[in-house]
Every structure is written in C-alpha cells, then in structure tokens.
Amino acid sequence: MIDNLEARHSGETDVNLFEVIYSARAMRRFKLDPVPEALLTRILDAAIQAPSAGNSQNWSFVVVRASDTRRKLGEIYAKASEIAEAMYAARGKPAHLTEGQFNQMMTSGAHLWAHMGEAPVILIPCLRKPVVPPVEALSLEMQDRHEAEIAYVERIRGASIYPAIQNLILACRALGLGTTITTNHLRCEDEVRTLLRIPDDFDSFAMMPIGWPVNPFGLLSRRPLREVVHADSWENSWPA
Ligand SMILES: Cc1cc2nc3c(=O)[nH]c(=O)nc-3n(C[C@H](O)[C@H](O)[C@H](O)COP(=O)(O)O)c2cc1C
C-alpha cells in the first residue's frame, strides 16, 4: 500500500509557489490512506529551512502515527475545542466573513474537533523555551532593561516556530497533502506534554493533522489589500 502511494505521490506536483500559497486552505477532512514516510521527511526538511531568531533552530517536531496515541491526542483536542467553541460562540462572526464563510469554517472546524485522532499523521511542532540571561550577567547599564527584555523575548517567541509551520503547510500543499495549523490543544497543553513526553524546557505550538485530503484545494478568500496595507503611514490605504 505504502509503495503504491509512494509511486503515486513520489514528488512535488507541478504547482508553482504562488499557486501553492493561494490555494493552501485549511484542510480538515482526510482519507484513511497512510502518508509515506519519505513525504513526511520531505515536508519536515522544508520546515527546518525556516528562519528563527538568532538562527537558534530550537525546534523539535513530534510526528505521531501510532493509532493509540493519535486517538488520545484526538480526545484532548476535542476537550480543548469545547472551550474554543464557547469562545467562538461568545465572539460571533468576524465582520469581514459572510454568514456562509463563517458557517463553513465552523462546520469544518467542528468536524476536526470530532475527528482529529483519525488523521493518519498528527504533527506537533515544539520549541525550546527561551533563555534570558540572569540580571546579574548584564552590565549595570543593561540591568534596567532586564524586565523589558523578558517581555520582548516572550513577545517574539512564536516567531521562531510559526515560519516553520507555514513551510509545513506549503510543503504539504505542494505534495498534495492536506493540513491545517491548529492551536486549540494549548488549552489542555499539559495533557499533550505528558502523553508525548515533551520535556519541561520545550513547549508545543500547534497540532497539525496531515493526510490525503477528501476535498479539493481551493482559492482562498481574504480581506482586500486596501483594507490591510498602508502606504508610508497608517492613514493611507494601499492603492490596489
Ligand atoms: C494561530 C492559528 C490557530 C488556529 N487554530 C485552529 C484550531 O484550533 N482549529 C482549527 O480547526 N483551525 C485553526 N486554525 C485555522 C484557521 O481557522 C484557518 O487558518 C482560517 O479559518 C483560514 O482558513 P482558510 O485558509 O481555509 O481560508 C488556526 C489558524 C491559526 C493561524
């Protein structure tokens, strides 16, 4: 079976980078077919080409294929998603989404809440906790900056793993694999930590189901540039 899949999916499709970017929508329904290990290696190798602060490369990835562990991850994700569901209900529909778009996202999200554990692969990107030098290691002039430095390091923390996660999303898309970034599990992160034996000096940042998608990739719908891009200064919209 795996050999056949490898033969069918032995390399990148012929989509170019912009097609990949414009069609890598969140995929939440997967066939039960396994994903060949060589393809997982390929997307993981794409992931670790990402930038990280100071080129620290403090990432680690747990690739979960064991069915019992996936099932347990699925249970944790479902529990955490109940909290997320309540938050979404209280927050309501974002203004820029149509009722149809919002309902589609919620229906697709709810499907994953119930079926995360059935995805053939669940990938957990992790990052080592940042280390800020102790205040006494700093020069006297810099010691006043210690608290601000801790806040800075905390503020940029995810920025050293999310580029790798985006590489994973794009590499999956290029190979015809579906995935999506999810973060709901962080509401019950300790259970994931215990299950996967993630050491205390690492945190998990996402739970990514990966598999052959049931539905086709499709064009993304996003707010227009003129709403989100400013020319030279905030009051000027980008002329497009
Ligand atoms: C930080 C972040 C957290 C997310 N968490 C979840 C999640 O927990 N569950 C989920 O189903 N999707 C999650 N998503 C996926 C978003 O819902 C999705 O990217 C968004 O709706 C756009 O979907 P589209 O690319 O198909 O248009 C998350 C996305 C981001 C960037």
Ligand as a Chemical Component Dictionary entry (heavy atoms), coordinates in Angstrom:
data_LIG
# 
_chem_comp.id                   LIG 
_chem_comp.type                 NON-POLYMER 
_chem_comp.pdbx_formal_charge   0 
_chem_comp.three_letter_code    LIG 
# 
loop_
_chem_comp_atom.comp_id 
_chem_comp_atom.atom_id 
_chem_comp_atom.alt_atom_id 
_chem_comp_atom.type_symbol 
_chem_comp_atom.charge 
_chem_comp_atom.model_Cartn_x 
_chem_comp_atom.model_Cartn_y 
_chem_comp_atom.model_Cartn_z 
_chem_comp_atom.pdbx_ordinal 
LIG C1  C1  C 0 -2.892  30.733 15.113 1  
LIG C2  C2  C 0 -3.936  29.881 14.436 2  
LIG C3  C3  C 0 -4.655  28.983 15.189 3  
LIG C4  C4  C 0 -5.609  28.166 14.587 4  
LIG N1  N1  N 0 -6.258  27.233 15.356 5  
LIG C5  C5  C 0 -7.156  26.416 14.775 6  
LIG C6  C6  C 0 -7.780  25.387 15.532 7  
LIG O1  O1  O 0 -7.512  25.209 16.725 8  
LIG N2  N2  N 0 -8.652  24.574 14.895 9  
LIG C7  C7  C 0 -8.939  24.717 13.555 10 
LIG O2  O2  O 0 -9.746  23.939 13.034 11 
LIG N3  N3  N 0 -8.348  25.673 12.807 12 
LIG C8  C8  C 0 -7.468  26.520 13.384 13 
LIG N4  N4  N 0 -6.824  27.472 12.630 14 
LIG C9  C9  C 0 -7.098  27.542 11.186 15 
LIG C10 C10 C 0 -7.927  28.763 10.832 16 
LIG O3  O3  O 0 -9.280  28.565 11.214 17 
LIG C11 C11 C 0 -7.812  28.980 9.321  18 
LIG O4  O4  O 0 -6.464  29.259 9.029  19 
LIG C12 C12 C 0 -8.652  30.138 8.842  20 
LIG O5  O5  O 0 -10.014 29.895 9.093  21 
LIG C13 C13 C 0 -8.460  30.372 7.346  22 
LIG O6  O6  O 0 -8.866  29.213 6.661  23 
LIG P1  P1  P 0 -8.631  29.081 5.075  24 
LIG O7  O7  O 0 -7.141  29.182 4.870  25 
LIG O8  O8  O 0 -9.211  27.754 4.712  26 
LIG O9  O9  O 0 -9.363  30.230 4.433  27 
LIG C14 C14 C 0 -5.875  28.290 13.199 28 
LIG C15 C15 C 0 -5.128  29.195 12.437 29 
LIG C16 C16 C 0 -4.162  29.960 13.037 30 
LIG C17 C17 C 0 -3.336  30.899 12.193 31 
# 
loop_
_chem_comp_bond.comp_id 
_chem_comp_bond.atom_id_1 
_chem_comp_bond.atom_id_2 
_chem_comp_bond.value_order 
_chem_comp_bond.pdbx_ordinal 
LIG C1  C2  SING 1  
LIG C2  C3  SING 2  
LIG C2  C16 DOUB 3  
LIG C3  C4  DOUB 4  
LIG C4  N1  SING 5  
LIG C4  C14 SING 6  
LIG N1  C5  DOUB 7  
LIG C5  C6  SING 8  
LIG C5  C8  SING 9  
LIG C6  O1  DOUB 10 
LIG C6  N2  SING 11 
LIG N2  C7  SING 12 
LIG C7  O2  DOUB 13 
LIG C7  N3  SING 14 
LIG N3  C8  DOUB 15 
LIG C8  N4  SING 16 
LIG N4  C9  SING 17 
LIG N4  C14 SING 18 
LIG C9  C10 SING 19 
LIG C10 O3  SING 20 
LIG C10 C11 SING 21 
LIG C11 O4  SING 22 
LIG C11 C12 SING 23 
LIG C12 O5  SING 24 
LIG C12 C13 SING 25 
LIG C13 O6  SING 26 
LIG O6  P1  SING 27 
LIG P1  O7  DOUB 28 
LIG P1  O8  SING 29 
LIG P1  O9  SING 30 
LIG C14 C15 DOUB 31 
LIG C15 C16 SING 32 
LIG C16 C17 SING 33 
# 
